[in-house]
Amino acid sequence: GLGARDTLRLEAGLTLYGHDIDETTTPMEAGLQRFVNLEKGGFEGKTPLSVQRAIGVKRRLVGILLEEKGIPREGCTVYRESESEAIEVGSTTSGNFSPSLGKGIALAYLAVEASEPGTELVVAVRDKRFKARVVERPVYKKRK
């Protein structure tokens, strides 16, 4: 029941309150700005959201697809590797195995400079590191 729902929402790239969004995230970071009308009346948080829209965000919620066999979970550290070092760029908020894709998928907040689709990453799952890449949300799109 809940496991199936969670897998489907991850494949669809949908957020879950308490995991992917909470009181510490903003709609701009989570890719939910289409639900905020900054031109409409006053509301609590309007000023900081207006500033964030003007200057941009420091992190973004993105989809991640593991290129190797592994299953990411909430709280996995995400790295971007260079020839000399691995730099931490964020962490997963939700993750699971995608039966539709046959691979591990996750949602993660990443530094903006590492959030473009196609960016190669490494996700630390327990004591192992798995190659991964940023993908657009939804992570899985039904074929026509």
C-alpha positions in Angstrom: 0.0 0.0 0.0 2.2 2.8 1.3 5.3 1.4 -0.4 3.6 1.3 -3.8 2.3 4.8 -3.4 5.7 6.0 -2.4 7.3 4.4 -5.4 4.7 5.8 -7.8 5.1 9.4 -6.4 8.9 9.1 -6.7 8.6 8.0 -10.3 6.2 10.9 -10.9 8.7 13.3 -9.2 6.1 14.4 -6.6 7.1 15.7 -3.2 6.0 14.4 0.2 5.6 16.8 3.1 8.0 15.8 5.9 10.5 14.3 3.5 11.0 16.4 0.3 9.3 19.6 1.6 8.9 21.1 5.0 9.1 24.4 6.9 12.8 24.7 6.0 12.2 24.6 2.2 10.7 27.1 -0.2 8.5 26.6 -3.2 11.3 28.0 -5.4 13.8 25.4 -4.1 11.3 22.5 -4.5 10.3 23.5 -8.1 6.8 24.5 -6.9 6.9 28.2 -7.8 4.0 27.7 -10.2 1.7 27.4 -7.1 2.8 30.8 -5.6 1.4 34.1 -7.0 3.6 36.8 -5.8 1.5 39.4 -7.5 -1.6 38.5 -5.4 -2.2 40.3 -2.1 -0.1 40.1 0.9 0.7 36.9 2.6 3.3 35.7 5.2 6.5 34.9 3.4 5.9 37.0 0.4 8.9 39.3 0.9 11.5 36.5 1.3 10.0 34.6 -1.7 10.1 37.7 -3.8 13.8 38.2 -2.9 14.5 34.6 -3.6 12.8 34.8 -7.0 14.9 37.8 -7.8 18.3 36.5 -6.8 17.8 32.8 -7.3 18.1 29.8 -5.0 21.2 28.1 -3.7 19.8 24.6 -3.9 17.2 22.7 -6.0 15.1 19.6 -5.6 16.0 17.3 -8.5 15.4 13.7 -9.6 18.4 11.3 -9.5 18.7 8.0 -11.4 21.4 5.5 -10.3 23.4 4.1 -13.1 24.5 1.1 -11.0 22.6 -1.5 -9.0 21.7 0.1 -5.7 18.7 1.6 -3.9 19.1 5.1 -2.4 17.1 6.1 0.7 16.4 9.3 2.5 19.6 10.9 3.9 22.2 9.6 1.4 25.0 12.0 0.7 25.4 13.1 -2.9 28.8 14.0 -4.4 30.1 15.5 -7.6 33.5 14.0 -8.4 36.4 15.6 -10.1 39.7 14.1 -11.1 41.2 14.9 -7.7 38.3 14.9 -5.2 34.6 14.3 -4.4 32.7 17.4 -3.4 29.5 17.0 -1.4 26.7 18.8 -3.3 23.6 17.7 -1.4 21.6 14.8 0.0 18.6 12.7 -0.9 15.2 13.3 0.7 13.4 10.2 -0.7 14.6 7.2 -2.6 13.5 3.7 -3.7 13.8 1.1 -6.5 11.8 2.0 -9.6 10.2 -1.1 -11.1 9.3 0.8 -14.2 12.9 1.8 -14.8 14.6 -1.2 -13.2 17.0 1.2 -11.3 17.2 3.1 -8.0 15.8 6.6 -8.1 15.7 9.5 -5.6 14.8 13.1 -5.0 17.5 15.2 -3.6 18.4 18.8 -2.8 21.5 19.7 -4.7 23.6 22.9 -5.0 22.4 24.8 -8.1 25.7 24.2 -9.9 25.2 20.4 -9.7 21.4 20.4 -10.5 21.3 20.4 -14.3 19.9 17.3 -16.0 22.7 15.0 -17.1 25.1 16.1 -14.4 27.1 13.0 -13.2 27.0 12.3 -9.5 27.9 9.7 -6.9 25.4 8.7 -4.3 26.7 7.2 -1.0 24.4 4.4 0.1 25.6 2.9 3.4 29.3 2.2 2.8 29.2 2.1 -1.0 29.2 4.7 -3.7 27.1 4.4 -6.8 27.3 6.4 -10.1 24.2 8.4 -10.8 23.0 11.4 -12.8 20.5 14.2 -12.5 17.3 13.6 -14.4 14.3 15.8 -15.1 11.1 15.3 -13.0 9.0 13.3 -13.5 11.7 10.6 -13.3 9.5 8.1 -15.3 7.4 9.2 -18.2 4.8 6.8 -19.6 5.5 5.9 -23.2 2.8 6.6 -25.7 
